[in-house]
Amino acid sequence: MPPLVTLPPSDRDARRIRWSRVVSYVLVVLAAVVFSLRPALFGDPQTQPAHALLHVWRIVLGIVLVLAAAAVQIAVGVRWRRDLRRRADED
């Protein structure tokens, strides 16, 4: 396996990396908003039987959003590294 050559990212890679960061930040902010929601905002817990489910679903949705943000970063990183190797092999 040849050593990785440090090449600056192409313009296309730079745009992809920038957009992945924006998407990741938005997903993490949405997760923070979902985690901060309190079921008490939606009414009295004694009168709503689905109130306990709201606790579970906001946690599940928050975790899914955080995992999606991480998946975006991983996918872009893998693609960038693959393109970097391809460009190094061409040189």
N, CA, C and O atoms as a Tinker XYZ file with bonds, in Angstrom:
   364  protein
     1  N      0.847000   -1.168000    0.000000    73     2
     2  CA     0.000000    0.000000    0.000000    64     1     3
     3  C      0.897000    1.236000    0.000000    63     2     4     5
     4  O      1.744000    1.381000    0.881000    81     3
     5  N      0.720000    2.130000   -0.978000    73     3     6
     6  CA     1.568000    3.317000   -1.043000    64     5     7
     7  C      1.224000    4.280000    0.082000    63     6     8     9
     8  O      0.079000    4.315000    0.534000    81     7
     9  N      2.187000    5.054000    0.539000    73     7    10
    10  CA     1.892000    6.022000    1.598000    64     9    11
    11  C      0.955000    7.104000    1.068000    63    10    12    13
    12  O      0.982000    7.454000   -0.112000    81    11
    13  N      0.134000    7.618000    1.968000    73    11    14
    14  CA    -0.781000    8.677000    1.579000    64    13    15
    15  C     -0.006000    9.958000    1.320000    63    14    16    17
    16  O      0.837000   10.357000    2.123000    81    15
    17  N     -0.289000   10.581000    0.225000    73    15    18
    18  CA     0.349000   11.840000   -0.128000    64    17    19
    19  C     -0.571000   12.956000    0.316000    63    18    20    21
    20  O     -1.781000   12.892000    0.097000    81    19
    21  N     -0.013000   13.967000    0.933000    73    19    22
    22  CA    -0.826000   15.081000    1.383000    64    21    23
    23  C     -1.081000   16.015000    0.208000    63    22    24    25
    24  O     -0.200000   16.764000   -0.214000    81    23
    25  N     -2.281000   15.955000   -0.300000    73    23    26
    26  CA    -2.699000   16.819000   -1.388000    64    25    27
    27  C     -3.811000   17.713000   -0.885000    63    26    28    29
    28  O     -4.638000   17.280000   -0.082000    81    27
    29  N     -3.845000   18.945000   -1.341000    73    27    30
    30  CA    -4.962000   19.795000   -0.916000    64    29    31
    31  C     -6.258000   19.267000   -1.526000    63    30    32    33
    32  O     -6.248000   18.708000   -2.622000    81    31
    33  N     -7.366000   19.443000   -0.821000    73    31    34
    34  CA    -8.625000   18.956000   -1.384000    64    33    35
    35  C     -8.985000   19.739000   -2.638000    63    34    36    37
    36  O     -8.726000   20.939000   -2.732000    81    35
    37  N     -9.574000   19.057000   -3.583000    73    35    38
    38  CA   -10.028000   19.736000   -4.794000    64    37    39
    39  C    -11.203000   20.643000   -4.428000    63    38    40    41
    40  O    -11.745000   20.570000   -3.325000    81    39
    41  N    -11.578000   21.490000   -5.370000    73    39    42
    42  CA   -12.711000   22.387000   -5.111000    64    41    43
    43  C    -13.985000   21.596000   -4.840000    63    42    44    45
    44  O    -14.792000   21.962000   -3.985000    81    43
    45  N    -14.147000   20.511000   -5.581000    73    43    46
    46  CA   -15.327000   19.677000   -5.375000    64    45    47
    47  C    -15.310000   19.032000   -3.995000    63    46    48    49
    48  O    -16.335000   18.977000   -3.316000    81    47
    49  N    -14.142000   18.546000   -3.583000    73    47    50
    50  CA   -14.013000   17.962000   -2.243000    64    49    51
    51  C    -14.264000   19.008000   -1.167000    63    50    52    53
    52  O    -14.929000   18.730000   -0.169000    81    51
    53  N    -13.741000   20.197000   -1.366000    73    51    54
    54  CA   -13.917000   21.258000   -0.373000    64    53    55
    55  C    -15.389000   21.614000   -0.219000    63    54    56    57
    56  O    -15.868000   21.816000    0.896000    81    55
    57  N    -16.108000   21.691000   -1.339000    73    55    58
    58  CA   -17.550000   21.983000   -1.260000    64    57    59
    59  C    -18.295000   20.855000   -0.555000    63    58    60    61
    60  O    -19.179000   21.102000    0.265000    81    59
    61  N    -17.930000   19.608000   -0.882000    73    59    62
    62  CA   -18.584000   18.463000   -0.252000    64    61    63
    63  C    -18.327000   18.455000    1.256000    63    62    64    65
    64  O    -19.234000   18.195000    2.046000    81    63
    65  N    -17.093000   18.740000    1.643000    73    63    66
    66  CA   -16.749000   18.761000    3.072000    64    65    67
    67  C    -17.505000   19.881000    3.781000    63    66    68    69
    68  O    -18.025000   19.684000    4.879000    81    67
    69  N    -17.563000   21.053000    3.156000    73    67    70
    70  CA   -18.262000   22.190000    3.769000    64    69    71
    71  C    -19.747000   21.872000    3.950000    63    70    72    73
    72  O    -20.309000   22.123000    5.016000    81    71
    73  N    -20.387000   21.319000    2.911000    73    71    74
    74  CA   -21.802000   20.994000    3.026000    64    73    75
    75  C    -22.051000   19.881000    4.039000    63    74    76    77
    76  O    -23.073000   19.889000    4.725000    81    75
    77  N    -21.137000   18.932000    4.140000    73    75    78
    78  CA   -21.324000   17.867000    5.131000    64    77    79
    79  C    -21.261000   18.429000    6.544000    63    78    80    81
    80  O    -21.991000   17.985000    7.430000    81    79
    81  N    -20.393000   19.401000    6.747000    73    79    82
    82  CA   -20.336000   20.041000    8.071000    64    81    83
    83  C    -21.618000   20.783000    8.377000    63    82    84    85
    84  O    -22.127000   20.708000    9.495000    81    83
    85  N    -22.149000   21.503000    7.393000    73    83    86
    86  CA   -23.400000   22.234000    7.604000    64    85    87
    87  C    -24.525000   21.265000    7.938000    63    86    88    89
    88  O    -25.281000   21.483000    8.885000    81    87
    89  N    -24.632000   20.198000    7.159000    73    87    90
    90  CA   -25.689000   19.205000    7.401000    64    89    91
    91  C    -25.514000   18.565000    8.774000    63    90    92    93
    92  O    -26.494000   18.371000    9.493000    81    91
    93  N    -24.290000   18.238000    9.142000    73    91    94
    94  CA   -24.037000   17.629000   10.445000    64    93    95
    95  C    -24.399000   18.576000   11.583000    63    94    96    97
    96  O    -25.020000   18.165000   12.563000    81    95
    97  N    -24.013000   19.840000   11.454000    73    95    98
    98  CA   -24.345000   20.806000   12.498000    64    97    99
    99  C    -25.853000   20.962000   12.640000    63    98   100   101
   100  O    -26.370000   21.033000   13.755000    81    99
   101  N    -26.560000   21.014000   11.515000    73    99   102
   102  CA   -28.016000   21.141000   11.567000    64   101   103
   103  C    -28.630000   19.918000   12.250000    63   102   104   105
   104  O    -29.530000   20.054000   13.079000    81   103
   105  N    -28.148000   18.733000   11.905000    73   103   106
   106  CA   -28.677000   17.521000   12.536000    64   105   107
   107  C    -28.397000   17.491000   14.037000    63   106   108   109
   108  O    -29.250000   17.066000   14.817000    81   107
   109  N    -27.216000   17.936000   14.443000    73   107   110
   110  CA   -26.883000   17.952000   15.872000    64   109   111
   111  C    -27.734000   18.993000   16.603000    63   110   112   113
   112  O    -28.172000   18.751000   17.728000    81   111
   113  N    -27.970000   20.143000   15.977000    73   111   114
   114  CA   -28.827000   21.159000   16.607000    64   113   115
   115  C    -30.251000   20.629000   16.732000    63   114   116   117
   116  O    -30.894000   20.827000   17.763000    81   115
   117  N    -30.749000   19.962000   15.703000    73   115   118
   118  CA   -32.081000   19.362000   15.794000    64   117   119
   119  C    -32.137000   18.318000   16.905000    63   118   120   121
   120  O    -33.126000   18.232000   17.632000    81   119
   121  N    -31.080000   17.532000   17.034000    73   119   122
   122  CA   -31.039000   16.541000   18.115000    64   121   123
   123  C    -31.072000   17.230000   19.474000    63   122   124   125
   124  O    -31.748000   16.766000   20.392000    81   123
   125  N    -30.348000   18.332000   19.602000    73   123   126
   126  CA   -30.348000   19.069000   20.873000    64   125   127
   127  C    -31.741000   19.608000   21.180000    63   126   128   129
   128  O    -32.182000   19.583000   22.329000    81   127
   129  N    -32.427000   20.091000   20.161000    73   127   130
   130  CA   -33.790000   20.592000   20.364000    64   129   131
   131  C    -34.713000   19.454000   20.777000    63   130   132   133
   132  O    -35.525000   19.611000   21.689000    81   131
   133  N    -34.594000   18.319000   20.114000    73   131   134
   134  CA   -35.440000   17.168000   20.449000    64   133   135
   135  C    -35.149000   16.694000   21.863000    63   134   136   137
   136  O    -36.072000   16.395000   22.620000    81   135
   137  N    -33.860000   16.622000   22.230000    73   135   138
   138  CA   -33.515000   16.195000   23.588000    64   137   139
   139  C    -34.023000   17.180000   24.638000    63   138   140   141
   140  O    -34.352000   16.784000   25.756000    81   139
   141  N    -34.087000   18.460000   24.282000    73   139   142
   142  CA   -34.491000   19.463000   25.266000    64   141   143
   143  C    -36.003000   19.551000   25.431000    63   142   144   145
   144  O    -36.482000   20.165000   26.384000    81   143
   145  N    -36.757000   18.949000   24.524000    73   143   146
   146  CA   -38.208000   18.964000   24.665000    64   145   147
   147  C    -38.613000   18.223000   25.934000    63   146   148   149
   148  O    -38.140000   17.120000   26.205000    81   147
   149  N    -39.460000   18.824000   26.673000    73   147   150
   150  CA   -39.972000   18.189000   27.879000    64   149   151
   151  C    -41.422000   17.801000   27.647000    63   150   152   153
   152  O    -42.209000   18.618000   27.169000    81   151
   153  N    -41.783000   16.589000   27.972000    73   151   154
   154  CA   -43.159000   16.141000   27.754000    64   153   155
   155  C    -44.189000   16.999000   28.473000    63   154   156   157
   156  O    -45.353000   17.018000   28.072000    81   155
   157  N    -43.796000   17.702000   29.515000    73   155   158
   158  CA   -44.734000   18.568000   30.222000    64   157   159
   159  C    -45.229000   19.700000   29.322000    63   158   160   161
   160  O    -46.280000   20.282000   29.592000    81   159
   161  N    -44.501000   20.014000   28.276000    73   159   162
   162  CA   -44.934000   21.045000   27.342000    64   161   163
   163  C    -46.194000   20.640000   26.591000    63   162   164   165
   164  O    -46.907000   21.498000   26.072000    81   163
   165  N    -46.474000   19.345000   26.527000    73   163   166
   166  CA   -47.588000   18.849000   25.742000    64   165   167
   167  C    -48.810000   18.521000   26.586000    63   166   168   169
   168  O    -49.713000   17.827000   26.120000    81   167
   169  N    -48.850000   18.999000   27.795000    73   167   170
   170  CA   -50.033000   18.800000   28.623000    64   169   171
   171  C    -49.735000   18.011000   29.884000    63   170   172   173
   172  O    -48.601000   17.613000   30.147000    81   171
   173  N    -50.791000   17.799000   30.652000    73   171   174
   174  CA   -50.690000   17.098000   31.922000    64   173   175
   175  C    -50.427000   15.613000   31.681000    63   174   176   177
   176  O    -51.171000   14.966000   30.944000    81   175
   177  N    -49.373000   15.066000   32.295000    73   175   178
   178  CA   -49.062000   13.646000   32.070000    64   177   179
   179  C    -50.134000   12.696000   32.603000    63   178   180   181
   180  O    -50.235000   11.561000   32.136000    81   179
   181  N    -50.922000   13.134000   33.556000    73   179   182
   182  CA   -51.954000   12.256000   34.114000    64   181   183
   183  C    -53.127000   12.064000   33.151000    63   182   184   185
   184  O    -53.818000   11.047000   33.203000    81   183
   185  N    -53.348000   13.035000   32.281000    73   183   186
   186  CA   -54.497000   12.941000   31.372000    64   185   187
   187  C    -54.125000   12.355000   30.015000    63   186   188   189
   188  O    -55.002000   12.065000   29.202000    81   187
   189  N    -52.838000   12.181000   29.770000    73   187   190
   190  CA   -52.405000   11.665000   28.474000    64   189   191
   191  C    -51.663000   10.343000   28.662000    63   190   192   193
   192  O    -50.553000   10.331000   29.196000    81   191
   193  N    -52.254000    9.243000   28.236000    73   191   194
   194  CA   -51.578000    7.949000   28.407000    64   193   195
   195  C    -50.330000    7.811000   27.534000    63   194   196   197
   196  O    -49.436000    7.031000   27.862000    81   195
   197  N    -50.257000    8.537000   26.457000    73   195   198
   198  CA   -49.101000    8.436000   25.561000    64   197   199
   199  C    -47.935000    9.303000   26.038000    63   198   200   201
   200  O    -46.918000    9.424000   25.356000    81   199
   201  N    -48.094000    9.896000   27.202000    73   199   202
   202  CA   -47.076000   10.802000   27.726000    64   201   203
   203  C    -45.742000   10.085000   27.950000    63   202   204   205
   204  O    -44.683000   10.644000   27.666000    81   203
   205  N    -45.791000    8.871000   28.449000    73   203   206
   206  CA   -44.558000    8.107000   28.682000    64   205   207
   207  C    -43.864000    7.778000   27.366000    63   206   208   209
   208  O    -42.635000    7.743000   27.303000    81   207
   209  N    -44.639000    7.538000   26.320000    73   207   210
   210  CA   -44.045000    7.258000   25.016000    64   209   211
   211  C    -43.285000    8.458000   24.470000    63   210   212   213
   212  O    -42.310000    8.303000   23.734000    81   211
   213  N    -43.735000    9.647000   24.832000    73   211   214
   214  CA   -43.048000   10.848000   24.375000    64   213   215
   215  C    -41.628000   10.902000   24.936000    63   214   216   217
   216  O    -40.710000   11.357000   24.254000    81   215
   217  N    -41.443000   10.444000   26.165000    73   215   218
   218  CA   -40.099000   10.359000   26.736000    64   217   219
   219  C    -39.220000    9.455000   25.876000    63   218   220   221
   220  O    -38.091000    9.812000   25.539000    81   219
   221  N    -39.741000    8.298000   25.530000    73   219   222
   222  CA   -38.971000    7.319000   24.769000    64   221   223
   223  C    -38.702000    7.822000   23.354000    63   222   224   225
   224  O    -37.571000    7.735000   22.875000    81   223
   225  N    -39.717000    8.343000   22.684000    73   223   226
   226  CA   -39.550000    8.747000   21.292000    64   225   227
   227  C    -38.632000    9.940000   21.120000    63   226   228   229
   228  O    -37.925000   10.020000   20.116000    81   227
   229  N    -38.618000   10.869000   22.063000    73   227   230
   230  CA   -37.702000   12.005000   21.909000    64   229   231
   231  C    -36.255000   11.544000   22.093000    63   230   232   233
   232  O    -35.351000   12.084000   21.455000    81   231
   233  N    -36.030000   10.571000   22.941000    73   231   234
   234  CA   -34.681000   10.033000   23.116000    64   233   235
   235  C    -34.261000    9.267000   21.872000    63   234   236   237
   236  O    -33.143000    9.435000   21.384000    81   235
   237  N    -35.149000    8.427000   21.358000    73   235   238
   238  CA   -34.834000    7.642000   20.156000    64   237   239
   239  C    -34.583000    8.575000   18.965000    63   238   240   241
   240  O    -33.614000    8.390000   18.228000    81   239
   241  N    -35.438000    9.560000   18.779000    73   239   242
   242  CA   -35.273000   10.493000   17.664000    64   241   243
   243  C    -33.979000   11.294000   17.808000    63   242   244   245
   244  O    -33.280000   11.525000   16.821000    81   243
   245  N    -33.660000   11.717000   19.025000    73   243   246
   246  CA   -32.412000   12.445000   19.250000    64   245   247
   247  C    -31.193000   11.599000   18.925000    63   246   248   249
   248  O    -30.245000   12.084000   18.308000    81   247
   249  N    -31.211000   10.350000   19.334000    73   247   250
   250  CA   -30.086000    9.453000   19.042000    64   249   251
   251  C    -29.974000    9.199000   17.542000    63   250   252   253
   252  O    -28.867000    9.157000   17.004000    81   251
   253  N    -31.096000    9.030000   16.866000    73   251   254
   254  CA   -31.082000    8.822000   15.416000    64   253   255
   255  C    -30.498000   10.038000   14.707000    63   254   256   257
   256  O    -29.726000    9.885000   13.760000    81   255
   257  N    -30.852000   11.241000   15.149000    73   255   258
   258  CA   -30.315000   12.456000   14.534000    64   257   259
   259  C    -28.808000   12.577000   14.750000    63   258   260   261
   260  O    -28.082000   12.964000   13.835000    81   259
   261  N    -28.338000   12.252000   15.938000    73   259   262
   262  CA   -26.897000   12.303000   16.213000    64   261   263
   263  C    -26.160000   11.257000   15.371000    63   262   264   265
   264  O    -25.094000   11.540000   14.824000    81   263
   265  N    -26.720000   10.064000   15.267000    73   263   266
   266  CA   -26.096000    9.022000   14.445000    64   265   267
   267  C    -26.098000    9.405000   12.964000    63   266   268   269
   268  O    -25.156000    9.087000   12.239000    81   267
   269  N    -27.147000   10.081000   12.521000    73   267   270
   270  CA   -27.190000   10.542000   11.131000    64   269   271
   271  C    -26.103000   11.581000   10.876000    63   270   272   273
   272  O    -25.479000   11.576000    9.816000    81   271
   273  N    -25.872000   12.472000   11.841000    73   271   274
   274  CA   -24.807000   13.468000   11.699000    64   273   275
   275  C    -23.447000   12.785000   11.608000    63   274   276   277
   276  O    -22.605000   13.175000   10.799000    81   275
   277  N    -23.237000   11.782000   12.424000    73   275   278
   278  CA   -21.975000   11.041000   12.371000    64   277   279
   279  C    -21.847000   10.275000   11.054000    63   278   280   281
   280  O    -20.759000   10.203000   10.482000    81   279
   281  N    -22.934000    9.712000   10.579000    73   279   282
   282  CA   -22.905000    8.973000    9.317000    64   281   283
   283  C    -22.563000    9.880000    8.144000    63   282   284   285
   284  O    -21.845000    9.467000    7.233000    81   283
   285  N    -23.063000   11.101000    8.155000    73   283   286
   286  CA   -22.722000   12.054000    7.093000    64   285   287
   287  C    -21.225000   12.316000    7.095000    63   286   288   289
   288  O    -20.590000   12.305000    6.041000    81   287
   289  N    -20.658000   12.552000    8.274000    73   287   290
   290  CA   -19.227000   12.825000    8.362000    64   289   291
   291  C    -18.398000   11.618000    7.919000    63   290   292   293
   292  O    -17.396000   11.775000    7.221000    81   291
   293  N    -18.808000   10.435000    8.318000    73   291   294
   294  CA   -18.074000    9.225000    7.944000    64   293   295
   295  C    -18.147000    8.997000    6.438000    63   294   296   297
   296  O    -17.138000    8.688000    5.805000    81   295
   297  N    -19.342000    9.150000    5.864000    73   295   298
   298  CA   -19.501000    8.933000    4.428000    64   297   299
   299  C    -18.648000    9.904000    3.619000    63   298   300   301
   300  O    -18.000000    9.503000    2.652000    81   299
   301  N    -18.643000   11.160000    4.003000    73   299   302
   302  CA   -17.841000   12.147000    3.274000    64   301   303
   303  C    -16.356000   11.884000    3.481000    63   302   304   305
   304  O    -15.567000   12.035000    2.548000    81   303
   305  N    -15.969000   11.500000    4.669000    73   303   306
   306  CA   -14.565000   11.195000    4.936000    64   305   307
   307  C    -14.062000   10.002000    4.141000    63   306   308   309
   308  O    -12.949000   10.024000    3.617000    81   307
   309  N    -14.878000    8.964000    4.052000    73   307   310
   310  CA   -14.499000    7.777000    3.292000    64   309   311
   311  C    -14.379000    8.120000    1.808000    63   310   312   313
   312  O    -13.436000    7.696000    1.140000    81   311
   313  N    -15.329000    8.882000    1.306000    73   311   314
   314  CA   -15.286000    9.265000   -0.110000    64   313   315
   315  C    -14.080000   10.158000   -0.402000    63   314   316   317
   316  O    -13.417000    9.996000   -1.426000    81   315
   317  N    -13.801000   11.095000    0.494000    73   315   318
   318  CA   -12.654000   11.983000    0.316000    64   317   319
   319  C    -11.347000   11.193000    0.314000    63   318   320   321
   320  O    -10.462000   11.438000   -0.505000    81   319
   321  N    -11.240000   10.247000    1.238000    73   319   322
   322  CA   -10.013000    9.456000    1.311000    64   321   323
   323  C     -9.843000    8.577000    0.069000    63   322   324   325
   324  O     -8.733000    8.421000   -0.440000    81   323
   325  N    -10.939000    8.012000   -0.410000    73   323   326
   326  CA   -10.885000    7.208000   -1.625000    64   325   327
   327  C    -10.450000    8.062000   -2.821000    63   326   328   329
   328  O     -9.614000    7.634000   -3.618000    81   327
   329  N    -11.011000    9.257000   -2.946000    73   327   330
   330  CA   -10.618000   10.168000   -4.021000    64   329   331
   331  C     -9.172000   10.607000   -3.879000    63   330   332   333
   332  O     -8.466000   10.772000   -4.873000    81   331
   333  N     -8.732000   10.797000   -2.643000    73   331   334
   334  CA    -7.345000   11.195000   -2.395000    64   333   335
   335  C     -6.387000   10.094000   -2.840000    63   334   336   337
   336  O     -5.358000   10.370000   -3.457000    81   335
   337  N     -6.728000    8.855000   -2.525000    73   335   338
   338  CA    -5.887000    7.735000   -2.962000    64   337   339
   339  C     -5.863000    7.617000   -4.484000    63   338   340   341
   340  O     -4.819000    7.351000   -5.080000    81   339
   341  N     -7.011000    7.814000   -5.097000    73   339   342
   342  CA    -7.082000    7.737000   -6.554000    64   341   343
   343  C     -6.208000    8.827000   -7.187000    63   342   344   345
   344  O     -5.489000    8.559000   -8.149000    81   343
   345  N     -6.265000   10.030000   -6.663000    73   343   346
   346  CA    -5.452000   11.122000   -7.198000    64   345   347
   347  C     -3.963000   10.860000   -6.968000    63   346   348   349
   348  O     -3.139000   11.200000   -7.817000    81   347
   349  N     -3.614000   10.263000   -5.839000    73   347   350
   350  CA    -2.208000    9.959000   -5.561000    64   349   351
   351  C     -1.699000    8.876000   -6.497000    63   350   352   353
   352  O     -0.543000    8.913000   -6.918000    81   351
   353  N     -2.548000    7.914000   -6.824000    73   351   354
   354  CA    -2.150000    6.855000   -7.745000    64   353   355
   355  C     -1.957000    7.379000   -9.164000    63   354   356   357
   356  O     -1.123000    6.872000   -9.915000    81   355
   357  N     -2.731000    8.392000   -9.523000    73   355   358
   358  CA    -2.617000    8.962000  -10.869000    64   357   359
   359  C     -1.318000    9.747000  -11.047000    63   358   360   361
   360  O     -0.797000    9.840000  -12.158000    81   359
   361  N     -0.793000   10.311000   -9.959000    73   359   362
   362  CA     0.420000   11.131000  -10.040000    64   361   363
   363  C      1.664000   10.318000  -10.123000    63   362   364
   364  O      2.761000   10.873000  -10.197000    81   363
